[in-house]
Amino acid sequence: MRSTKQLLAMGLLFSAGSAMALPIDWGGSLGFDTTLINNIRRTKDDIVDNTPNGTQGIESNDDAAHFQTYVFKLNPHMIVNDAVSVKGEFSTGHTRGGFMGDNSTQTQDPDSGSNAYYSTVPAQRSTLNVNQLYAELYADTAMVKVGRFAKGFGSGAILNEGKGTFDRFFTQYDGIQGEMRIGNFALTPHWARLGTYDDTKNRAEANGSRDVREMGLVAAYDNKSTNMLLAIAYAKRFSETRNALYYSGNANPRGNTDVTLLDAYLSKKWEKYSLSIEVPTLAGDYGDVYADGNESRISSSSVLVESMWSPNVRWDVGVHFGQVGGDKGQTQRFEGMQLNPNYHIAELMFRYNYPAFNEGSNNIFDSGIANARFLKLHTHYKTDKWTWNGALIMATAMETAKNGKDAYHHEENYRFAASEDQKDDYGYEFDFGFDYQWNPNVKISGFLAYWLVGDYYAFDNDANDSIATENILGTGMRIGIDF
């Protein structure tokens, strides 16, 4: 008996020693924010359920929003040996976080109206998400990445890794990627399988009828001595008829899709000036996007330009402009494009999915820029720990509704018949804010934003009526901890 215990103890010690021999580094970020928006509906008028299709008005309920959220990312890095590392990302809540106070606690018997006013127990509804888990294999001329990983490209307009503390989204791939570098040139091919899930049976299918697959290549010329990067991303994505990524149920079968992404990016830096240009395009078979039983083609593009001038160590002055494709809604060719929800140009405009505040259960943060021409003028003034920010944003719509023709609702994604003309003015926004670097790992930020809502949002698709727009005031605070 004693020898058995001794062998068990030696085995445990050996296991512990083996585990300790595998170095693990922990990194990540934790962010908390609080936001107050005084008018999420952008209008003074009541909107009811039977409002004609196409209206930009949001159903009457709450007019204001006040919410606190957290964003959490935990990144382990395990070094197996000189040739292999294992990396990952864990988070809780929805995607990378959730609302403060949302299902965090409950009374012991909530259905009976407990009188134990201060007695709460954890609701246990915040699951642990494995967002990324992959191995990096290193060779003399290449690095191979295998597993579930994030992928970014250019300014993050389409493919976005979500590296920022408050980036709630990221472009996820389940597959394999290789990176080969020769001097200033790099080639990065990838193959991925993005979706096999059967929503009706709550399980993954292995027969291929629900697959979403992608193959692609990124080619880049990166000259560090001249601070110039020129890159192009090519990706071809296929989806089967019943995939869970695009299939929306028996009522709206999307069908097969076959879409090609071509994204060009140029970045150049001089001593006091920097410039970047990104031009993404999408083309191919888009499936039944209009839910009318007909197959559609997609042909859309965007142009995004960012420039910054730094006359001295204190001041930065920047210009950010571009256009993002919109759909006319009049043919079977879909011409719209939606950028990644992490790609922001303002604190209020395009930043939130405003219909989701009062309509349905969609994510209020899932809002990408679409159907827009925009211009942003911004400046930063920096001291040792403080950065003060100011910006003016102006935007108009690429496509609007025309009386007697079909149009497309870009916020709620459906086609409708228009009975009046729609203005193209999204409005103007003024943003003011600060960043305070409390210490190397902690940053405190605040902002004040005012959106002069344009007449685009006065459209209600009723020739005998109109909506009165109302401006939006927003303010908030954030604290980000990187470790």
Backbone hydrogen bonds, N-H to C=O, Kabsch-Sander energy under -0.5 kcal/mol:
donor,donor_aa,acceptor,acceptor_aa,energy
5,K,1,M,-2.2
6,Q,2,R,-2.5
7,L,3,S,-2.6
8,L,4,T,-2.4
9,A,5,K,-2.7
10,M,6,Q,-2.5
11,G,7,L,-2.3
12,L,8,L,-2.4
13,L,9,A,-2.5
14,F,10,M,-2.5
15,S,11,G,-2.5
16,A,12,L,-2.8
17,G,13,L,-2.6
18,S,14,F,-2.4
19,A,15,S,-2.6
20,M,16,A,-2.5
21,A,17,G,-1.0
22,L,19,A,-1.4
25,D,77,H,-2.9
27,G,75,N,-2.3
29,S,73,K,-2.2
30,L,481,I,-2.5
31,G,71,V,-2.7
32,F,479,I,-2.4
33,D,69,T,-2.1
34,T,477,M,-2.3
35,T,67,F,-2.7
36,L,475,T,-2.8
37,I,65,A,-2.9
38,N,473,L,-2.6
40,I,63,D,-2.8
41,R,63,D,-0.6
42,R,39,N,-0.6
44,K,468,A,-2.4
45,D,468,A,-0.5
51,T,48,V,-1.6
55,T,52,P,-1.5
56,Q,459,F,-3.0
58,I,41,R,-0.5
60,S,47,I,-2.4
65,A,37,I,-2.6
67,F,35,T,-2.0
69,T,33,D,-1.8
70,Y,98,G,-2.5
71,V,31,G,-2.4
72,F,96,R,-3.1
73,K,29,S,-2.7
74,L,90,F,-2.5
75,N,27,G,-3.6
77,H,25,D,-2.2
78,M,86,V,-3.3
79,I,23,P,-2.0
79,I,77,H,-0.5
80,V,78,M,-0.8
80,V,84,V,-1.5
81,N,84,V,-1.7
84,V,81,N,-0.8
85,S,136,E,-2.0
86,V,78,M,-3.0
87,K,134,Y,-2.8
88,G,76,P,-1.4
89,E,132,Q,-2.3
90,F,74,L,-2.8
91,S,129,N,-1.8
93,G,127,T,-1.0
94,H,97,G,-1.9
95,T,93,G,-0.6
96,R,94,H,-1.9
97,G,94,H,-1.1
98,G,70,Y,-1.4
100,M,68,Q,-3.4
102,D,99,F,-1.5
103,N,101,G,-0.9
106,Q,121,V,-1.9
112,S,109,D,-1.3
113,G,110,P,-0.9
114,S,109,D,-0.7
117,Y,115,N,-2.1
119,S,116,A,-1.3
120,T,118,Y,-0.7
121,V,106,Q,-2.4
123,A,104,S,-1.1
125,R,103,N,-0.5
127,T,125,R,-1.0
129,N,91,S,-3.7
129,N,127,T,-0.6
131,N,89,E,-1.5
131,N,129,N,-1.0
132,Q,89,E,-1.6
133,L,148,R,-2.1
134,Y,87,K,-2.7
135,A,146,V,-2.8
136,E,85,S,-3.1
137,L,135,A,-0.5
137,L,144,V,-3.2
138,Y,83,A,-2.6
138,Y,136,E,-0.5
139,A,142,A,-2.6
143,M,179,E,-2.1
144,V,137,L,-2.8
145,K,177,Q,-3.7
146,V,135,A,-2.4
147,G,175,G,-2.8
148,R,133,L,-2.4
149,F,147,G,-0.6
149,F,173,Y,-2.5
151,K,171,T,-2.0
153,F,159,L,-2.1
156,G,153,F,-2.1
160,N,158,I,-0.6
167,D,164,G,-1.6
168,R,166,F,-0.8
171,T,160,N,-3.0
172,Q,170,F,-0.7
173,Y,149,F,-2.8
175,G,147,G,-2.7
175,G,173,Y,-0.6
176,I,191,W,-2.7
177,Q,145,K,-2.7
178,G,189,P,-2.3
179,E,143,M,-2.4
180,M,187,L,-2.8
181,R,141,T,-0.8
182,I,185,F,-2.5
185,F,182,I,-2.0
186,A,220,A,-2.2
187,L,180,M,-2.5
188,T,218,V,-2.5
190,H,216,G,-2.3
191,W,176,I,-2.4
192,A,214,E,-2.9
193,R,174,D,-3.0
194,L,212,V,-3.2
195,G,212,V,-0.8
198,D,203,R,-3.1
199,D,197,Y,-0.7
201,K,198,D,-0.5
202,N,198,D,-1.2
203,R,198,D,-1.4
205,E,196,T,-2.8
211,D,208,G,-1.2
212,V,195,G,-0.7
213,R,238,F,-2.5
214,E,192,A,-2.6
215,M,236,K,-1.9
216,G,190,H,-2.2
217,L,234,Y,-2.7
218,V,188,T,-1.4
219,A,232,I,-2.4
220,A,186,A,-2.5
221,Y,230,L,-3.2
222,D,184,N,-3.0
222,D,220,A,-0.5
223,N,221,Y,-0.6
223,N,228,M,-2.7
224,K,222,D,-0.8
227,N,223,N,-0.7
228,M,223,N,-1.8
229,L,267,S,-3.0
230,L,221,Y,-2.6
231,A,265,Y,-2.7
232,I,219,A,-2.4
233,A,263,D,-3.0
234,Y,217,L,-2.8
235,A,261,L,-2.2
236,K,215,M,-3.0
237,R,259,V,-3.0
238,F,213,R,-3.0
239,S,257,T,-2.1
240,E,211,D,-3.0
242,R,209,S,-1.3
243,N,240,E,-1.3
247,Y,243,N,-1.8
248,S,252,N,-1.1
252,N,249,G,-0.7
255,G,241,T,-0.8
257,T,239,S,-1.5
258,D,285,D,-2.7
259,V,237,R,-2.2
260,T,283,A,-3.6
261,L,235,A,-3.2
262,L,281,T,-2.3
263,D,233,A,-2.5
264,A,279,V,-1.9
265,Y,231,A,-2.8
266,L,277,I,-2.6
267,S,229,L,-2.7
268,K,275,L,-2.8
269,K,227,N,-1.9
270,W,273,Y,-3.7
274,S,308,M,-2.3
275,L,268,K,-2.6
276,S,306,E,-2.6
277,I,266,L,-2.6
278,E,304,L,-2.6
279,V,264,A,-2.6
281,T,262,L,-2.1
282,L,300,S,-2.7
283,A,260,T,-1.8
284,G,298,I,-1.5
285,D,258,D,-2.1
286,Y,284,G,-0.5
286,Y,296,S,-2.9
287,G,296,S,-0.7
288,D,254,R,-2.9
289,V,287,G,-1.8
291,A,288,D,-0.9
296,S,287,G,-1.5
297,R,332,Q,-1.5
298,I,284,G,-2.9
299,S,334,F,-2.7
300,S,282,L,-2.2
302,S,280,P,-2.0
303,V,323,Q,-2.3
304,L,278,E,-2.5
305,V,321,F,-3.1
306,E,276,S,-2.5
307,S,319,V,-2.5
308,M,274,S,-2.1
309,W,317,V,-3.2
310,S,272,K,-3.1
312,N,315,W,-0.8
316,D,380,H,-2.0
317,V,309,W,-2.8
318,G,378,H,-3.3
319,V,307,S,-2.0
320,H,376,K,-2.7
321,F,305,V,-2.3
322,G,374,F,-1.9
323,Q,303,V,-2.2
324,V,372,A,-3.2
325,G,301,S,-1.2
334,F,297,R,-3.8
334,F,332,Q,-0.6
335,E,333,R,-0.5
337,M,325,G,-2.0
339,L,369,I,-2.4
340,N,157,A,-3.3
343,Y,340,N,-2.2
344,H,342,N,-1.1
351,R,348,L,-1.2
352,Y,348,L,-0.7
353,N,364,I,-3.6
354,Y,352,Y,-1.5
356,A,353,N,-1.3
357,F,354,Y,-1.4
358,N,354,Y,-0.5
358,N,355,P,-0.7
359,E,355,P,-2.3
360,G,358,N,-0.5
362,N,359,E,-0.5
366,D,363,N,-1.1
367,S,365,F,-2.1
371,N,325,G,-1.6
371,N,337,M,-0.6
372,A,324,V,-1.5
373,R,396,T,-2.9
374,F,322,G,-2.5
375,L,394,M,-2.5
376,K,320,H,-3.0
377,L,392,L,-2.5
378,H,318,G,-2.2
379,T,390,G,-2.4
380,H,316,D,-2.2
381,Y,388,W,-2.5
382,K,314,R,-2.8
383,T,386,W,-3.2
387,T,435,D,-2.0
388,W,381,Y,-2.9
389,N,433,G,-3.0
390,G,379,T,-1.9
391,A,431,D,-2.2
392,L,377,L,-2.5
393,I,429,E,-2.7
394,M,375,L,-2.6
395,A,427,G,-1.6
396,T,373,R,-2.4
397,A,424,D,-2.8
404,G,418,A,-2.2
405,K,402,K,-2.2
407,A,416,F,-2.9
409,H,414,Y,-3.1
410,H,408,Y,-0.8
413,N,409,H,-1.6
414,Y,409,H,-0.9
416,F,407,A,-2.5
418,A,405,K,-2.6
418,A,416,F,-0.5
422,Q,401,A,-2.1
426,Y,395,A,-1.6
426,Y,424,D,-0.7
427,G,395,A,-1.1
428,Y,452,L,-1.5
429,E,393,I,-2.4
430,F,450,Y,-2.5
431,D,391,A,-2.4
432,F,448,L,-2.3
433,G,389,N,-2.1
434,F,446,G,-2.1
435,D,387,T,-2.2
436,Y,444,I,-3.4
437,Q,385,K,-2.7
437,Q,435,D,-0.5
438,W,436,Y,-1.4
438,W,442,V,-0.9
439,N,442,V,-1.4
442,V,439,N,-1.2
443,K,480,G,-2.4
444,I,436,Y,-2.7
445,S,478,R,-3.0
446,G,434,F,-1.9
447,F,476,G,-2.1
448,L,432,F,-2.9
449,A,474,G,-3.3
450,Y,430,F,-2.3
451,W,472,I,-3.0
452,L,428,Y,-3.1
452,L,450,Y,-0.6
453,V,451,W,-1.2
454,G,426,Y,-2.2
456,Y,425,D,-2.5
457,Y,454,G,-1.4
458,A,455,D,-1.6
459,F,456,Y,-1.0
465,D,462,D,-1.7
467,I,458,A,-1.2
469,T,467,I,-0.6
470,E,42,R,-1.3
472,I,451,W,-2.3
474,G,449,A,-2.9
475,T,36,L,-2.3
476,G,447,F,-1.8
477,M,34,T,-2.1
478,R,445,S,-3.0
479,I,32,F,-2.7
480,G,443,K,-2.9
481,I,30,L,-2.5
482,D,441,N,-2.5
482,D,480,G,-0.5
483,F,28,G,-2.6
